[in-house]
Amino acid sequence: MPLSVASVLPGRAGKIIFVCAMSSVCAAYLVSQHRAARTEEADVSLMSKDSSRPDAASPASAAAGGPGISAAPAAASTAPASDAPAFTVKNAPVEHSFAAAARSMGVDAATTAMLAQAFHGDLDLARDLRAGDRVSAVFDKDGTDGAPGAPLAVRIARGTVSHDVFLYRTLQGKPFYYSKDGASTTPTFERYPLNFSRVSSQFALRRLDPVTHQWQSHDGVDLAAPSGTPIHATARGVVRFIGQQTGYGKVIVIQNPAPYSTTFAHLSRFAKGLHRGSRVSRDQVIGYVGETGWATGPHLHYEVHVHHVPKDPLKVQFPQATRLGAAELQQFKARAAELTALL
């Protein structure tokens, strides 16, 4: 534009305008060059500062641990850390009793009693153990699965035969011992030992005896049934007495898991092969209804004793087995297999 104007205006005025225009162009050029130089200096300055702090460290620089960079840690093992619980295995010979062997391993009295009951279905610990038999137990070092003194697994070895039980705790923390296949060792009872027509005489602390005509306690219930009706054991146990007694006639007394025992009286005959010391299972036929002894007709006189005290068989509270659900059973069996390998 200034050049075009100078070409139009003649004389001195045109020359003045031309000089001013050229001066403006030169000034603009110098200003632009100065700004470019400052920008370049700024870029160089930034690069100089950033050169000591690279955006991303190469593996080599990281390993070297350059300034401002934490050295990369040594390569960690890819093998997972072992999270297996730590177990303690203890062994004790049977010298005097199971209780003494358990005590030597640090098992408390309450747990020892629970274990004795758990083994009762397979062993009479007071009669079956011999010197030289061994007791083994697995304990959790962390105490997370069992309270102090409560073993996770216990084995009683008698020669080449062994009997194992395993601890299971409910969500409420209540302990139970189960067999390896997840069957509860808690004794279960049937309420009635036979099919009967009626209760002919109730449990009573005092009643007039129909035979002796004297007031005395009636320590069981009389269940009327035809002669020859099969009588079943109401729980597993060991025959403590089988034979004849005054008043009772032919009678069987079974020691069930402590603290229970059961009595069956007035039988016509006993099941074949049954004798003192025989082991019986729940629902096993042990005899047949009769009217031996002091009886006015065919019936079964049935008693339940708890801690040697007679209780009403129709009302007494029996222990209930805790059944494992499918998922719980699967986990239990896996844990039992793991513990079995340690016994």
Secondary structure as UniProt FT lines:
FT   HELIX           2..8
FT   HELIX           11..50
FT   TURN            51..52
FT   HELIX           59..64
FT   TURN            67..68
FT   STRAND          87..93
FT   HELIX           98..104
FT   TURN            105..106
FT   HELIX           109..119
FT   TURN            120..122
FT   TURN            125..127
FT   TURN            131..132
FT   STRAND          134..140
FT   TURN            141..142
FT   TURN            148..149
FT   STRAND          153..158
FT   TURN            159..160
FT   STRAND          161..169
FT   TURN            171..172
FT   STRAND          175..178
FT   TURN            180..181
FT   STRAND          198..201
FT   STRAND          204..208
FT   TURN            210..212
FT   STRAND          215..218
FT   STRAND          221..224
FT   TURN            227..228
FT   STRAND          230..232
FT   STRAND          237..245
FT   TURN            246..248
FT   STRAND          249..255
FT   TURN            258..259
FT   STRAND          260..270
FT   TURN            272..273
FT   TURN            276..277
FT   STRAND          279..280
FT   TURN            282..283
FT   STRAND          285..290
FT   STRAND          299..306
FT   TURN            307..308
FT   STRAND          309..311
FT   TURN            313..315
FT   HELIX           326..340
FT   TURN            341..342
//
